[in-house]
Each structure stands twice: as structure tokens, then as C-alpha cells.
Amino acid sequence: MNEEEIKLIVPRQEGQISAMFSRGGPREGAGRKAIGQTRKLSLTLSEPAWAELENRCRESNQTKSEWIRELITNYFAAKTDRQEDL
């Protein structure tokens, strides 16, 4: 790498230093927009359950995260609807 391939840029936050490469790299506003807070979760399932999850994801053309997120969201919505009916 030579001097022409790296540029230092003004940091967005105090105490941070950023380097900008002359090719590629993140651009302001680029990338997938966040839909919420990301937290890591470990999930233990039996082999048949994993196989079923993978089949359902493939059938619905969704990632595991998308499928599980939809499942949880629908569950919460249905639970709220049931509570309102009481």
C-alpha cells in the first residue's frame, strides 16, 4: 500500500480515527438499513427440529433470522389480540 491508497478522514465521534481507502469500503448511508437492535442468541434444537426449520426457511425463501423473527412477531401479535378479547 502506498500513500495514495489511504486517506485519513475527520472522525465522526471524539477520540476516533478513521481511514478511508481510495477504493471500496463503506460509504455514508450505504448498506442494509437496521430494523432493530441486534443481539446474538444461541439456540439448541434437536436434529429433526433443525431440519424442519431449514425446510420451512427454504420453502418461504427466508433466512433463519427472518423466519424466526416473523414467528416471534406473529406470536406476540396473536397474544396481544387474545388479551384484548378478554
Buried (B, 14 or more C-beta within 10 A) or exposed (E): EEEEEEEEEEEEEEEEEEEEEEEEEEEEEEEEEEEEEEEEEEEEEEEEEEEEBEEEBEEEEBEEEEBBBEEEEEEEEEEEEEEEEE
